[in-house]
Amino acid sequence: MVTPRTVLVARLDNAGDVLLQGPLLRAVAHGADRVVLLAGPAGAAAAALLPGVDEVWTWSCPWILGDPPPVDADDLAALTDRVRALAPDEAVISTSFHQSPLPLALVLRTAGVPRISAISVDYPGTLLDVRHRVEDDLPEPERALSLARAAGFEPPAGDDGRLAVRRPLPPVAHPAATEPGYVVLHPGASVPARTWPAQRCAEAVEALADAGHRVLVTGGPGERALTAAVAGTRGVDLGGETSLPEMAALLDGAVAVVVGNTGPAHLAAAVGTPVVSLFSPVVPAVRWAPYGVPSVLLGDQSAPCRDTRARECPVPGHPCLTSVTAQDVVAAVEKLTSAVQQPAVLRIPAAAREAATSSQGRT
């Protein structure tokens, strides 16, 4: 009798980061009988949307979260006990380029996980069995998929490497979204440095309406004041009215989504909707721009804040995004929705990309 193969995959930051793990998770699921995804509180709902995930665990990680909890010995012991009870055959730890997998690898090794794979710049000692190394400027989904391959997991035949969500999606209850053909504008972002000013968002709603577009304005429960101000009298305010699966369905019916570098940009890509990306260069666009869908990138990518990873804009006036006008957004939407012009950027997954290199062992 063959024992079912259980793999624990960890990605402990935000919803968008988790959505970008889709190709990795499908590859792992193709070679495993059961996939358990360990996610942070902000990423758990996104994890539940991903094909290939059988179970989602939620844990607040003290060394990953932007607003981290204190290190708690009892909390770490509880996680260790839970992993020991699961008894996974192996674990794959996915991290961003600035995060270390080694603290979690230590916890998992203590819990008895016999094989652990991760991308690590730092010497891992005996914490990793597969220490994978990659080039810096791979798009995040390709970077993650290269880790899956280094761990021995290949995607199923026919998998195109794009982002995806489980279907069918739930129906969208709001009357404004019952007919497709609208534009979604999402003004908020979890990081202020990546946010287009609210006044500019409101101007874009007016300009898009002038151009003949129906505009739906979305946001979380804590963003209702923002979405109401941005929607004004000509947009439809849906702030706080959608769960993440309902948001996916809403984005699925849009002709284009106008959004910063935040979770809904990657959710739009996962349902195949073109994206006008208001992209602050505090992180590299080559890694984090909408993946696998037509997109137009707006924002000064050579601004002084480039590659700083700043959460608050370090430059007075936030020029990288305030330089973008409402008319720039209208032109980008028209470019993406035109049947004649080609989109400015079409990011096609490089399923067979050979840019990553891997070394096995503990050296």
Contacts in CASP RR format, 6 or more apart in sequence:
PFRMAT RR
TARGET T0000
AUTHOR 0000-0000-0000
METHOD contacts of the structure
MODEL  1
MVTPRTVLVARLDNAGDVLLQGPLLRAVAHGADRVVLLAGPAGAAAAALL
PGVDEVWTWSCPWILGDPPPVDADDLAALTDRVRALAPDEAVISTSFHQS
PLPLALVLRTAGVPRISAISVDYPGTLLDVRHRVEDDLPEPERALSLARA
AGFEPPAGDDGRLAVRRPLPPVAHPAATEPGYVVLHPGASVPARTWPAQR
CAEAVEALADAGHRVLVTGGPGERALTAAVAGTRGVDLGGETSLPEMAAL
LDGAVAVVVGNTGPAHLAAAVGTPVVSLFSPVVPAVRWAPYGVPSVLLGD
QSAPCRDTRARECPVPGHPCLTSVTAQDVVAAVEKLTSAVQQPAVLRIPA
AAREAATSSQGRT
4 33 0 8 1.000
4 34 0 8 1.000
5 31 0 8 1.000
5 32 0 8 1.000
5 33 0 8 1.000
5 34 0 8 1.000
5 89 0 8 1.000
6 32 0 8 1.000
6 33 0 8 1.000
6 34 0 8 1.000
6 35 0 8 1.000
6 36 0 8 1.000
6 86 0 8 1.000
6 87 0 8 1.000
6 88 0 8 1.000
6 89 0 8 1.000
7 28 0 8 1.000
7 31 0 8 1.000
7 32 0 8 1.000
7 34 0 8 1.000
7 35 0 8 1.000
7 36 0 8 1.000
7 88 0 8 1.000
7 89 0 8 1.000
7 90 0 8 1.000
7 91 0 8 1.000
7 92 0 8 1.000
8 36 0 8 1.000
8 37 0 8 1.000
8 38 0 8 1.000
8 83 0 8 1.000
8 86 0 8 1.000
8 88 0 8 1.000
8 90 0 8 1.000
8 91 0 8 1.000
8 92 0 8 1.000
8 108 0 8 1.000
8 113 0 8 1.000
9 21 0 8 1.000
9 24 0 8 1.000
9 25 0 8 1.000
9 28 0 8 1.000
9 35 0 8 1.000
9 36 0 8 1.000
9 37 0 8 1.000
9 38 0 8 1.000
9 91 0 8 1.000
9 92 0 8 1.000
9 93 0 8 1.000
9 94 0 8 1.000
10 37 0 8 1.000
10 38 0 8 1.000
10 39 0 8 1.000
10 91 0 8 1.000
10 92 0 8 1.000
10 93 0 8 1.000
10 94 0 8 1.000
10 104 0 8 1.000
11 17 0 8 1.000
11 18 0 8 1.000
11 21 0 8 1.000
11 37 0 8 1.000
11 38 0 8 1.000
11 39 0 8 1.000
11 43 0 8 1.000
11 47 0 8 1.000
11 94 0 8 1.000
11 95 0 8 1.000
12 38 0 8 1.000
12 39 0 8 1.000
12 40 0 8 1.000
12 59 0 8 1.000
12 61 0 8 1.000
12 64 0 8 1.000
12 65 0 8 1.000
12 104 0 8 1.000
13 40 0 8 1.000
13 42 0 8 1.000
13 43 0 8 1.000
13 64 0 8 1.000
13 65 0 8 1.000
13 96 0 8 1.000
13 99 0 8 1.000
14 42 0 8 1.000
14 43 0 8 1.000
14 190 0 8 1.000
14 263 0 8 1.000
15 42 0 8 1.000
15 43 0 8 1.000
15 45 0 8 1.000
15 46 0 8 1.000
15 244 0 8 1.000
15 263 0 8 1.000
15 266 0 8 1.000
15 267 0 8 1.000
16 43 0 8 1.000
16 46 0 8 1.000
16 262 0 8 1.000
16 263 0 8 1.000
16 265 0 8 1.000
16 266 0 8 1.000
16 267 0 8 1.000
17 43 0 8 1.000
17 96 0 8 1.000
17 140 0 8 1.000
18 37 0 8 1.000
18 39 0 8 1.000
18 43 0 8 1.000
18 46 0 8 1.000
18 47 0 8 1.000
18 50 0 8 1.000
19 46 0 8 1.000
19 49 0 8 1.000
19 50 0 8 1.000
19 163 0 8 1.000
19 165 0 8 1.000
19 263 0 8 1.000
19 266 0 8 1.000
19 267 0 8 1.000
19 269 0 8 1.000
19 270 0 8 1.000
20 140 0 8 1.000
20 141 0 8 1.000
20 144 0 8 1.000
20 163 0 8 1.000
20 266 0 8 1.000
20 291 0 8 1.000
21 50 0 8 1.000
21 94 0 8 1.000
21 141 0 8 1.000
21 144 0 8 1.000
22 50 0 8 1.000
22 51 0 8 1.000
22 141 0 8 1.000
22 144 0 8 1.000
22 163 0 8 1.000
22 164 0 8 1.000
23 141 0 8 1.000
23 142 0 8 1.000
23 144 0 8 1.000
23 145 0 8 1.000
23 148 0 8 1.000
23 155 0 8 1.000
23 159 0 8 1.000
23 161 0 8 1.000
23 162 0 8 1.000
23 163 0 8 1.000
23 349 0 8 1.000
24 92 0 8 1.000
24 94 0 8 1.000
24 141 0 8 1.000
24 144 0 8 1.000
24 145 0 8 1.000
24 147 0 8 1.000
24 148 0 8 1.000
24 153 0 8 1.000
25 35 0 8 1.000
25 37 0 8 1.000
25 50 0 8 1.000
25 51 0 8 1.000
25 52 0 8 1.000
25 53 0 8 1.000
26 51 0 8 1.000
26 52 0 8 1.000
26 155 0 8 1.000
26 156 0 8 1.000
26 159 0 8 1.000
26 161 0 8 1.000
26 164 0 8 1.000
27 145 0 8 1.000
27 148 0 8 1.000
27 149 0 8 1.000
27 153 0 8 1.000
27 154 0 8 1.000
27 155 0 8 1.000
27 156 0 8 1.000
27 159 0 8 1.000
28 35 0 8 1.000
28 52 0 8 1.000
28 92 0 8 1.000
28 148 0 8 1.000
28 151 0 8 1.000
28 153 0 8 1.000
29 35 0 8 1.000
29 51 0 8 1.000
29 52 0 8 1.000
29 53 0 8 1.000
29 54 0 8 1.000
30 153 0 8 1.000
30 154 0 8 1.000
30 155 0 8 1.000
30 156 0 8 1.000
30 159 0 8 1.000
31 153 0 8 1.000
31 154 0 8 1.000
32 89 0 8 1.000
32 153 0 8 1.000
34 54 0 8 1.000
34 55 0 8 1.000
35 52 0 8 1.000
35 53 0 8 1.000
35 54 0 8 1.000
35 55 0 8 1.000
36 53 0 8 1.000
36 54 0 8 1.000
36 55 0 8 1.000
36 56 0 8 1.000
36 57 0 8 1.000
36 86 0 8 1.000
36 88 0 8 1.000
37 47 0 8 1.000
37 50 0 8 1.000
37 53 0 8 1.000
37 55 0 8 1.000
37 56 0 8 1.000
37 57 0 8 1.000
38 57 0 8 1.000
38 59 0 8 1.000
39 46 0 8 1.000
39 47 0 8 1.000
39 56 0 8 1.000
39 57 0 8 1.000
39 58 0 8 1.000
39 59 0 8 1.000
40 58 0 8 1.000
40 59 0 8 1.000
40 60 0 8 1.000
40 61 0 8 1.000
40 64 0 8 1.000
40 65 0 8 1.000
41 58 0 8 1.000
41 60 0 8 1.000
42 65 0 8 1.000
42 190 0 8 1.000
44 56 0 8 1.000
44 58 0 8 1.000
45 243 0 8 1.000
45 244 0 8 1.000
46 244 0 8 1.000
46 263 0 8 1.000
46 267 0 8 1.000
47 53 0 8 1.000
47 56 0 8 1.000
48 56 0 8 1.000
49 165 0 8 1.000
49 166 0 8 1.000
49 244 0 8 1.000
49 245 0 8 1.000
49 248 0 8 1.000
49 270 0 8 1.000
50 164 0 8 1.000
50 165 0 8 1.000
50 166 0 8 1.000
51 164 0 8 1.000
51 165 0 8 1.000
51 166 0 8 1.000
57 82 0 8 1.000
59 79 0 8 1.000
60 68 0 8 1.000
60 69 0 8 1.000
61 68 0 8 1.000
61 104 0 8 1.000
62 68 0 8 1.000
62 69 0 8 1.000
62 70 0 8 1.000
62 71 0 8 1.000
62 72 0 8 1.000
63 99 0 8 1.000
63 100 0 8 1.000
63 103 0 8 1.000
64 95 0 8 1.000
64 99 0 8 1.000
69 75 0 8 1.000
76 107 0 8 1.000
79 107 0 8 1.000
79 111 0 8 1.000
80 107 0 8 1.000
80 110 0 8 1.000
80 111 0 8 1.000
81 111 0 8 1.000
83 107 0 8 1.000
83 108 0 8 1.000
83 111 0 8 1.000
83 112 0 8 1.000
83 113 0 8 1.000
84 111 0 8 1.000
84 112 0 8 1.000
87 112 0 8 1.000
88 113 0 8 1.000
89 114 0 8 1.000
89 115 0 8 1.000
90 113 0 8 1.000
90 114 0 8 1.000
90 115 0 8 1.000
90 116 0 8 1.000
90 117 0 8 1.000
90 151 0 8 1.000
91 105 0 8 1.000
91 108 0 8 1.000
91 113 0 8 1.000
91 115 0 8 1.000
91 116 0 8 1.000
91 117 0 8 1.000
92 116 0 8 1.000
92 117 0 8 1.000
92 118 0 8 1.000
92 147 0 8 1.000
92 148 0 8 1.000
92 151 0 8 1.000
92 153 0 8 1.000
93 101 0 8 1.000
93 104 0 8 1.000
93 105 0 8 1.000
93 108 0 8 1.000
93 116 0 8 1.000
93 117 0 8 1.000
93 118 0 8 1.000
94 118 0 8 1.000
94 119 0 8 1.000
94 144 0 8 1.000
94 147 0 8 1.000
95 101 0 8 1.000
95 118 0 8 1.000
95 119 0 8 1.000
96 140 0 8 1.000
97 136 0 8 1.000
97 143 0 8 1.000
97 287 0 8 1.000
98 309 0 8 1.000
100 120 0 8 1.000
100 122 0 8 1.000
101 118 0 8 1.000
101 119 0 8 1.000
101 120 0 8 1.000
101 128 0 8 1.000
102 118 0 8 1.000
102 120 0 8 1.000
102 122 0 8 1.000
102 124 0 8 1.000
102 127 0 8 1.000
102 128 0 8 1.000
105 116 0 8 1.000
105 118 0 8 1.000
105 124 0 8 1.000
105 127 0 8 1.000
105 128 0 8 1.000
106 127 0 8 1.000
108 116 0 8 1.000
109 116 0 8 1.000
109 126 0 8 1.000
109 127 0 8 1.000
115 129 0 8 1.000
115 130 0 8 1.000
116 127 0 8 1.000
116 128 0 8 1.000
116 129 0 8 1.000
116 130 0 8 1.000
117 128 0 8 1.000
117 129 0 8 1.000
117 130 0 8 1.000
117 132 0 8 1.000
117 147 0 8 1.000
117 150 0 8 1.000
117 151 0 8 1.000
118 124 0 8 1.000
118 128 0 8 1.000
118 130 0 8 1.000
118 131 0 8 1.000
118 132 0 8 1.000
118 147 0 8 1.000
119 132 0 8 1.000
119 133 0 8 1.000
119 134 0 8 1.000
119 143 0 8 1.000
119 147 0 8 1.000
120 128 0 8 1.000
120 131 0 8 1.000
120 132 0 8 1.000
120 133 0 8 1.000
121 133 0 8 1.000
124 131 0 8 1.000
124 362 0 8 1.000
125 362 0 8 1.000
126 362 0 8 1.000
128 361 0 8 1.000
128 362 0 8 1.000
129 360 0 8 1.000
129 361 0 8 1.000
129 362 0 8 1.000
130 150 0 8 1.000
130 151 0 8 1.000
130 358 0 8 1.000
130 360 0 8 1.000
130 361 0 8 1.000
131 359 0 8 1.000
131 360 0 8 1.000
131 361 0 8 1.000
131 362 0 8 1.000
131 363 0 8 1.000
132 146 0 8 1.000
132 147 0 8 1.000
132 150 0 8 1.000
132 151 0 8 1.000
132 356 0 8 1.000
132 358 0 8 1.000
132 359 0 8 1.000
133 356 0 8 1.000
133 357 0 8 1.000
133 358 0 8 1.000
133 359 0 8 1.000
134 143 0 8 1.000
134 146 0 8 1.000
134 147 0 8 1.000
134 355 0 8 1.000
134 356 0 8 1.000
134 357 0 8 1.000
135 355 0 8 1.000
135 356 0 8 1.000
135 357 0 8 1.000
137 284 0 8 1.000
137 286 0 8 1.000
137 287 0 8 1.000
138 146 0 8 1.000
138 287 0 8 1.000
138 353 0 8 1.000
138 355 0 8 1.000
138 356 0 8 1.000
139 286 0 8 1.000
139 287 0 8 1.000
139 288 0 8 1.000
139 289 0 8 1.000
139 291 0 8 1.000
139 347 0 8 1.000
139 349 0 8 1.000
140 287 0 8 1.000
140 288 0 8 1.000
140 291 0 8 1.000
141 161 0 8 1.000
141 162 0 8 1.000
141 163 0 8 1.000
141 291 0 8 1.000
141 349 0 8 1.000
142 349 0 8 1.000
142 350 0 8 1.000
142 353 0 8 1.000
142 355 0 8 1.000
142 356 0 8 1.000
143 287 0 8 1.000
143 356 0 8 1.000
145 155 0 8 1.000
145 161 0 8 1.000
146 353 0 8 1.000
146 355 0 8 1.000
146 356 0 8 1.000
146 358 0 8 1.000
148 154 0 8 1.000
148 155 0 8 1.000
149 358 0 8 1.000
150 356 0 8 1.000
150 358 0 8 1.000
150 360 0 8 1.000
155 161 0 8 1.000
155 351 0 8 1.000
159 351 0 8 1.000
160 349 0 8 1.000
160 351 0 8 1.000
161 349 0 8 1.000
161 351 0 8 1.000
162 269 0 8 1.000
162 272 0 8 1.000
162 291 0 8 1.000
162 292 0 8 1.000
162 293 0 8 1.000
162 349 0 8 1.000
163 266 0 8 1.000
163 269 0 8 1.000
163 270 0 8 1.000
163 272 0 8 1.000
163 291 0 8 1.000
163 292 0 8 1.000
164 270 0 8 1.000
165 248 0 8 1.000
165 267 0 8 1.000
165 270 0 8 1.000
165 271 0 8 1.000
169 245 0 8 1.000
169 246 0 8 1.000
169 248 0 8 1.000
169 249 0 8 1.000
169 252 0 8 1.000
169 271 0 8 1.000
170 243 0 8 1.000
170 245 0 8 1.000
170 246 0 8 1.000
170 249 0 8 1.000
171 249 0 8 1.000
172 178 0 8 1.000
172 242 0 8 1.000
172 246 0 8 1.000
172 249 0 8 1.000
172 250 0 8 1.000
172 253 0 8 1.000
173 246 0 8 1.000
174 216 0 8 1.000
174 236 0 8 1.000
174 238 0 8 1.000
174 241 0 8 1.000
174 250 0 8 1.000
176 182 0 8 1.000
176 214 0 8 1.000
176 216 0 8 1.000
176 236 0 8 1.000
176 238 0 8 1.000
177 216 0 8 1.000
177 238 0 8 1.000
177 250 0 8 1.000
177 253 0 8 1.000
180 253 0 8 1.000
180 254 0 8 1.000
180 255 0 8 1.000
181 214 0 8 1.000
181 253 0 8 1.000
181 254 0 8 1.000
181 255 0 8 1.000
182 213 0 8 1.000
182 214 0 8 1.000
182 215 0 8 1.000
182 216 0 8 1.000
182 253 0 8 1.000
182 254 0 8 1.000
182 255 0 8 1.000
183 208 0 8 1.000
183 213 0 8 1.000
183 214 0 8 1.000
183 215 0 8 1.000
183 216 0 8 1.000
183 254 0 8 1.000
183 255 0 8 1.000
183 256 0 8 1.000
183 257 0 8 1.000
183 258 0 8 1.000
183 333 0 8 1.000
184 215 0 8 1.000
184 216 0 8 1.000
184 217 0 8 1.000
184 218 0 8 1.000
184 250 0 8 1.000
184 251 0 8 1.000
184 254 0 8 1.000
184 256 0 8 1.000
184 257 0 8 1.000
184 258 0 8 1.000
184 259 0 8 1.000
184 264 0 8 1.000
184 268 0 8 1.000
185 201 0 8 1.000
185 204 0 8 1.000
185 205 0 8 1.000
185 208 0 8 1.000
185 215 0 8 1.000
185 216 0 8 1.000
185 217 0 8 1.000
185 218 0 8 1.000
185 230 0 8 1.000
185 257 0 8 1.000
185 258 0 8 1.000
185 259 0 8 1.000
186 217 0 8 1.000
186 218 0 8 1.000
186 219 0 8 1.000
186 257 0 8 1.000
186 258 0 8 1.000
186 259 0 8 1.000
186 260 0 8 1.000
186 262 0 8 1.000
186 264 0 8 1.000
186 265 0 8 1.000
187 195 0 8 1.000
187 196 0 8 1.000
187 198 0 8 1.000
187 201 0 8 1.000
187 217 0 8 1.000
187 219 0 8 1.000
187 223 0 8 1.000
187 226 0 8 1.000
187 227 0 8 1.000
187 230 0 8 1.000
188 195 0 8 1.000
188 219 0 8 1.000
188 223 0 8 1.000
188 226 0 8 1.000
188 260 0 8 1.000
188 262 0 8 1.000
189 195 0 8 1.000
189 260 0 8 1.000
189 261 0 8 1.000
189 262 0 8 1.000
190 262 0 8 1.000
190 263 0 8 1.000
191 262 0 8 1.000
191 282 0 8 1.000
191 311 0 8 1.000
192 311 0 8 1.000
192 312 0 8 1.000
192 313 0 8 1.000
193 280 0 8 1.000
193 282 0 8 1.000
193 305 0 8 1.000
193 310 0 8 1.000
193 311 0 8 1.000
193 312 0 8 1.000
193 313 0 8 1.000
193 314 0 8 1.000
193 318 0 8 1.000
194 260 0 8 1.000
194 261 0 8 1.000
194 262 0 8 1.000
194 279 0 8 1.000
194 280 0 8 1.000
194 282 0 8 1.000
195 260 0 8 1.000
195 280 0 8 1.000
195 321 0 8 1.000
196 260 0 8 1.000
196 278 0 8 1.000
196 321 0 8 1.000
196 324 0 8 1.000
197 318 0 8 1.000
197 321 0 8 1.000
197 322 0 8 1.000
198 226 0 8 1.000
198 229 0 8 1.000
198 230 0 8 1.000
200 321 0 8 1.000
200 322 0 8 1.000
200 324 0 8 1.000
200 325 0 8 1.000
200 326 0 8 1.000
201 217 0 8 1.000
201 230 0 8 1.000
202 229 0 8 1.000
202 230 0 8 1.000
202 231 0 8 1.000
202 232 0 8 1.000
203 325 0 8 1.000
203 326 0 8 1.000
204 258 0 8 1.000
204 326 0 8 1.000
204 329 0 8 1.000
204 330 0 8 1.000
205 215 0 8 1.000
205 217 0 8 1.000
205 230 0 8 1.000
205 231 0 8 1.000
205 232 0 8 1.000
205 234 0 8 1.000
205 235 0 8 1.000
206 234 0 8 1.000
206 326 0 8 1.000
207 326 0 8 1.000
207 327 0 8 1.000
207 329 0 8 1.000
207 330 0 8 1.000
208 215 0 8 1.000
208 258 0 8 1.000
208 326 0 8 1.000
208 329 0 8 1.000
208 330 0 8 1.000
208 333 0 8 1.000
209 215 0 8 1.000
209 234 0 8 1.000
209 235 0 8 1.000
211 330 0 8 1.000
211 333 0 8 1.000
211 334 0 8 1.000
213 333 0 8 1.000
214 235 0 8 1.000
214 236 0 8 1.000
215 231 0 8 1.000
215 234 0 8 1.000
215 235 0 8 1.000
215 236 0 8 1.000
216 235 0 8 1.000
216 236 0 8 1.000
216 238 0 8 1.000
216 250 0 8 1.000
216 254 0 8 1.000
217 227 0 8 1.000
217 230 0 8 1.000
217 231 0 8 1.000
217 235 0 8 1.000
217 236 0 8 1.000
217 237 0 8 1.000
217 238 0 8 1.000
217 239 0 8 1.000
218 227 0 8 1.000
218 238 0 8 1.000
218 239 0 8 1.000
218 240 0 8 1.000
218 242 0 8 1.000
218 247 0 8 1.000
218 250 0 8 1.000
218 264 0 8 1.000
219 226 0 8 1.000
219 227 0 8 1.000
219 238 0 8 1.000
219 239 0 8 1.000
219 240 0 8 1.000
219 242 0 8 1.000
220 227 0 8 1.000
220 239 0 8 1.000
220 240 0 8 1.000
220 242 0 8 1.000
221 239 0 8 1.000
221 240 0 8 1.000
222 240 0 8 1.000
223 239 0 8 1.000
223 240 0 8 1.000
224 237 0 8 1.000
224 239 0 8 1.000
224 240 0 8 1.000
227 237 0 8 1.000
227 238 0 8 1.000
227 239 0 8 1.000
227 240 0 8 1.000
228 237 0 8 1.000
228 239 0 8 1.000
230 237 0 8 1.000
231 237 0 8 1.000
238 250 0 8 1.000
242 250 0 8 1.000
244 267 0 8 1.000
247 264 0 8 1.000
247 267 0 8 1.000
248 267 0 8 1.000
248 270 0 8 1.000
248 271 0 8 1.000
251 257 0 8 1.000
251 264 0 8 1.000
251 267 0 8 1.000
251 268 0 8 1.000
251 271 0 8 1.000
251 273 0 8 1.000
252 271 0 8 1.000
252 272 0 8 1.000
252 273 0 8 1.000
253 271 0 8 1.000
253 273 0 8 1.000
254 268 0 8 1.000
254 273 0 8 1.000
255 273 0 8 1.000
255 274 0 8 1.000
255 333 0 8 1.000
255 336 0 8 1.000
255 337 0 8 1.000
256 273 0 8 1.000
256 274 0 8 1.000
256 275 0 8 1.000
256 276 0 8 1.000
256 333 0 8 1.000
256 336 0 8 1.000
256 337 0 8 1.000
257 264 0 8 1.000
257 265 0 8 1.000
257 268 0 8 1.000
257 273 0 8 1.000
257 274 0 8 1.000
257 275 0 8 1.000
257 276 0 8 1.000
258 275 0 8 1.000
258 276 0 8 1.000
258 278 0 8 1.000
258 329 0 8 1.000
258 332 0 8 1.000
258 333 0 8 1.000
259 265 0 8 1.000
259 268 0 8 1.000
259 275 0 8 1.000
259 276 0 8 1.000
259 277 0 8 1.000
259 278 0 8 1.000
260 277 0 8 1.000
260 278 0 8 1.000
260 279 0 8 1.000
260 280 0 8 1.000
261 277 0 8 1.000
261 278 0 8 1.000
261 279 0 8 1.000
261 280 0 8 1.000
261 283 0 8 1.000
261 288 0 8 1.000
261 289 0 8 1.000
265 275 0 8 1.000
265 277 0 8 1.000
265 290 0 8 1.000
266 290 0 8 1.000
266 291 0 8 1.000
268 274 0 8 1.000
268 275 0 8 1.000
268 290 0 8 1.000
268 293 0 8 1.000
269 275 0 8 1.000
269 290 0 8 1.000
269 291 0 8 1.000
269 292 0 8 1.000
269 293 0 8 1.000
269 295 0 8 1.000
272 292 0 8 1.000
272 293 0 8 1.000
273 293 0 8 1.000
274 293 0 8 1.000
274 294 0 8 1.000
274 295 0 8 1.000
274 336 0 8 1.000
274 337 0 8 1.000
274 343 0 8 1.000
275 290 0 8 1.000
275 293 0 8 1.000
275 294 0 8 1.000
275 295 0 8 1.000
275 296 0 8 1.000
275 336 0 8 1.000
276 295 0 8 1.000
276 296 0 8 1.000
276 298 0 8 1.000
276 329 0 8 1.000
276 332 0 8 1.000
276 333 0 8 1.000
276 336 0 8 1.000
277 285 0 8 1.000
277 289 0 8 1.000
277 290 0 8 1.000
277 295 0 8 1.000
277 296 0 8 1.000
277 297 0 8 1.000
277 298 0 8 1.000
278 298 0 8 1.000
278 299 0 8 1.000
278 321 0 8 1.000
278 324 0 8 1.000
278 329 0 8 1.000
279 285 0 8 1.000
279 288 0 8 1.000
279 289 0 8 1.000
279 297 0 8 1.000
279 298 0 8 1.000
279 299 0 8 1.000
279 301 0 8 1.000
280 299 0 8 1.000
280 303 0 8 1.000
280 305 0 8 1.000
280 313 0 8 1.000
280 320 0 8 1.000
280 321 0 8 1.000
281 299 0 8 1.000
281 300 0 8 1.000
281 301 0 8 1.000
281 302 0 8 1.000
281 303 0 8 1.000
281 305 0 8 1.000
281 306 0 8 1.000
281 307 0 8 1.000
281 320 0 8 1.000
282 305 0 8 1.000
282 306 0 8 1.000
282 307 0 8 1.000
282 308 0 8 1.000
282 309 0 8 1.000
282 310 0 8 1.000
283 307 0 8 1.000
283 309 0 8 1.000
284 307 0 8 1.000
285 297 0 8 1.000
285 301 0 8 1.000
289 295 0 8 1.000
289 297 0 8 1.000
289 345 0 8 1.000
289 347 0 8 1.000
290 347 0 8 1.000
291 347 0 8 1.000
291 349 0 8 1.000
292 346 0 8 1.000
292 347 0 8 1.000
292 348 0 8 1.000
292 349 0 8 1.000
293 346 0 8 1.000
293 347 0 8 1.000
294 336 0 8 1.000
294 343 0 8 1.000
294 344 0 8 1.000
294 345 0 8 1.000
294 346 0 8 1.000
295 336 0 8 1.000
295 343 0 8 1.000
295 344 0 8 1.000
295 345 0 8 1.000
295 346 0 8 1.000
295 347 0 8 1.000
296 332 0 8 1.000
296 335 0 8 1.000
296 336 0 8 1.000
296 343 0 8 1.000
296 344 0 8 1.000
296 345 0 8 1.000
297 344 0 8 1.000
297 345 0 8 1.000
298 324 0 8 1.000
298 328 0 8 1.000
298 329 0 8 1.000
298 332 0 8 1.000
299 320 0 8 1.000
299 321 0 8 1.000
299 323 0 8 1.000
299 324 0 8 1.000
300 319 0 8 1.000
300 320 0 8 1.000
300 321 0 8 1.000
300 323 0 8 1.000
301 320 0 8 1.000
303 315 0 8 1.000
303 319 0 8 1.000
303 320 0 8 1.000
304 314 0 8 1.000
304 315 0 8 1.000
305 313 0 8 1.000
305 314 0 8 1.000
305 315 0 8 1.000
305 320 0 8 1.000
308 314 0 8 1.000
313 320 0 8 1.000
332 344 0 8 1.000
335 341 0 8 1.000
335 343 0 8 1.000
335 344 0 8 1.000
336 343 0 8 1.000
END
